[in-house]
């Protein structure tokens, strides 16, 4: 999105927290506050109601969020169309994966994807299966990889890999293994 301040605003609106928005965007909390103040000054409106540690959107904030989401979608569509003119995939792909998959399955795959599609910005959210499903439903990620299914009619699951789980024991049950 052309205006980073709008991305900051969307993150604060999504989390209703300046701190969580800062963590998501990998910037400091004072930087988040600065960007929000700049937007509020620019529009001459308070975008958030602040009461102690609680944050909520004002009417102006709700209106801006609707339009910021539309601007983001339009910007992504424009980028994709411009890159398609050169037969080049580009844009943003937000992935989510349960911990084991994020640590062991995806790392060997993602570098090859990035080499083939260098103009695609990849992000990876790591969490348990329920957190990944919830992030997908909230629109925070585009695609999730999980080990277990969460019961929800709004999600569609496709089997990607068969996982083999085996038990292992000593070949001779009466013999104790050597200690190392």
KOLMARNU-6508 format. One line per 2 residues: for each residue z, x, y of C-alpha. Coordinates in nm, 3 decimals, always signed. Each point is the difference from the previous one (the first is absolute). Example, Ala and Ser with C-alpha at 12.3 -4.5 7.8 and 13.67 -1.06 7.14 Angstrom:
residues 2
+0.780,+1.230,-0.450  -0.066,+0.137,+0.344 .
This chain:
residues 180
+0.000,+0.000,+0.000  -0.093,+0.147,+0.338 .
+0.337,-0.062,+0.171  +0.282,+0.160,-0.196 .
+0.248,-0.205,+0.203  -0.128,-0.313,-0.176 .
+0.062,+0.160,-0.340  +0.355,+0.082,+0.113 .
+0.044,-0.357,+0.121  -0.124,-0.140,-0.333 .
+0.238,+0.223,-0.194  +0.300,-0.110,+0.209 .
-0.107,-0.365,-0.035  -0.042,+0.038,-0.376 .
+0.339,+0.163,-0.056  +0.183,-0.150,+0.299 .
+0.147,+0.347,+0.032  -0.085,+0.291,+0.228 .
+0.149,+0.245,-0.251  -0.200,-0.127,-0.298 .
-0.317,-0.004,+0.209  +0.063,+0.363,+0.094 .
+0.045,+0.091,-0.366  -0.319,-0.180,-0.101 .
-0.205,+0.172,+0.272  +0.168,+0.342,-0.035 .
+0.101,+0.009,+0.367  +0.339,+0.000,+0.169 .
+0.187,-0.316,+0.091  -0.005,+0.096,+0.373 .
-0.381,+0.030,-0.027  -0.013,-0.353,-0.141 .
+0.214,-0.125,+0.289  -0.228,+0.178,+0.250 .
-0.316,-0.158,-0.145  +0.155,-0.348,+0.002 .
+0.117,+0.043,+0.361  -0.352,+0.108,+0.099 .
-0.148,-0.313,-0.161  +0.261,-0.222,+0.166 .
-0.077,+0.158,+0.337  -0.373,-0.027,-0.057 .
+0.018,-0.371,-0.087  +0.286,-0.081,+0.237 .
+0.183,-0.173,-0.285  +0.293,+0.069,-0.226 .
-0.134,+0.019,-0.354  +0.331,+0.020,-0.185 .
+0.336,-0.161,+0.048  +0.270,+0.261,-0.059 .
+0.353,-0.113,-0.083  +0.215,+0.285,-0.122 .
-0.168,+0.137,-0.311  -0.211,-0.315,-0.047 .
-0.362,-0.017,+0.114  -0.222,-0.310,+0.012 .
-0.341,-0.077,+0.146  -0.027,-0.189,+0.327 .
-0.273,-0.259,+0.049  -0.209,+0.270,+0.170 .
+0.071,+0.234,-0.292  -0.115,-0.259,-0.252 .
-0.321,-0.052,+0.198  -0.062,+0.375,+0.023 .
+0.064,+0.044,-0.373  -0.264,-0.260,-0.085 .
-0.255,+0.174,+0.220  +0.103,+0.352,-0.108 .
-0.059,-0.099,-0.363  -0.344,-0.136,+0.094 .
-0.082,+0.319,+0.195  +0.100,+0.210,-0.300 .
-0.225,-0.201,-0.234  -0.291,+0.015,+0.244 .
+0.044,+0.374,+0.046  +0.003,+0.059,-0.377 .
-0.308,-0.220,-0.044  -0.181,+0.191,+0.277 .
+0.090,+0.337,-0.155  -0.120,-0.112,-0.342 .
-0.328,-0.133,+0.139  -0.065,+0.315,+0.202 .
+0.065,+0.224,-0.299  -0.210,-0.224,-0.222 .
-0.297,+0.089,+0.223  +0.025,+0.348,-0.152 .
+0.087,-0.120,-0.353  +0.340,+0.152,+0.049 .
+0.321,-0.172,-0.107  +0.265,+0.023,+0.267 .
+0.305,-0.180,+0.123  +0.352,-0.036,-0.123 .
+0.125,-0.063,-0.352  +0.371,-0.075,-0.026 .
+0.122,+0.048,-0.355  +0.334,-0.081,-0.156 .
+0.131,+0.128,-0.331  +0.314,-0.023,-0.205 .
+0.187,+0.328,-0.015  -0.120,+0.133,-0.336 .
-0.363,-0.076,+0.082  +0.033,+0.152,+0.348 .
+0.147,+0.319,-0.146  -0.201,+0.051,-0.319 .
-0.313,-0.216,-0.020  -0.146,-0.010,+0.351 .
+0.039,+0.367,+0.108  -0.279,+0.126,-0.230 .
-0.229,-0.288,+0.104  +0.038,-0.017,+0.378 .
-0.141,+0.347,+0.089  -0.327,-0.089,-0.176 .
-0.016,-0.328,+0.190  +0.063,+0.180,+0.331 .
-0.267,+0.258,-0.080  -0.252,-0.275,-0.071 .
+0.105,-0.213,+0.299  +0.130,+0.239,+0.268 .
-0.025,-0.261,+0.277  +0.238,-0.239,-0.176 .
+0.356,+0.033,+0.128  +0.235,-0.040,-0.297 .
+0.366,-0.093,+0.023  +0.236,-0.048,-0.292 .
+0.313,-0.213,-0.004  +0.242,+0.088,-0.280 .
+0.247,-0.259,-0.134  +0.090,-0.205,-0.304 .
-0.238,-0.265,-0.136  +0.167,-0.282,+0.194 .
-0.018,+0.193,+0.329  -0.369,+0.078,-0.054 .
-0.077,-0.366,-0.079  +0.189,-0.112,+0.312 .
-0.183,+0.256,+0.219  -0.330,-0.128,-0.135 .
+0.094,-0.361,+0.074  +0.107,+0.095,+0.356 .
-0.330,+0.180,+0.061  +0.162,+0.342,+0.036 .
-0.218,+0.148,-0.275  -0.350,-0.075,-0.127 .
+0.045,+0.084,-0.367  +0.299,+0.059,-0.222 .
+0.059,+0.183,-0.327  +0.306,-0.119,-0.191 .
+0.147,+0.034,-0.347  +0.123,-0.356,-0.032 .
-0.119,-0.337,+0.120  +0.186,-0.208,+0.254 .
-0.043,-0.372,-0.059  -0.196,-0.124,+0.300 .
-0.312,-0.218,+0.007  -0.131,+0.183,+0.307 .
-0.038,+0.328,-0.192  -0.269,+0.093,-0.251 .
+0.062,+0.279,-0.250  -0.263,+0.216,-0.173 .
+0.093,+0.236,-0.284  -0.088,+0.353,+0.111 .
+0.158,+0.221,-0.266  +0.173,-0.060,-0.331 .
+0.339,+0.163,-0.005  +0.142,+0.133,-0.322 .
+0.376,+0.008,-0.045  +0.129,+0.191,-0.302 .
+0.342,+0.093,-0.131  +0.058,+0.356,-0.110 .
+0.270,+0.145,-0.227  +0.065,+0.310,-0.207 .
-0.221,+0.028,-0.307  +0.308,+0.048,-0.219 .
+0.263,-0.255,+0.109  +0.278,+0.196,-0.174 .
-0.083,+0.323,+0.184  +0.130,+0.059,+0.350 .
-0.255,+0.142,+0.245  +0.067,+0.353,+0.128 .
+0.159,+0.017,+0.344  -0.177,+0.194,+0.269 .
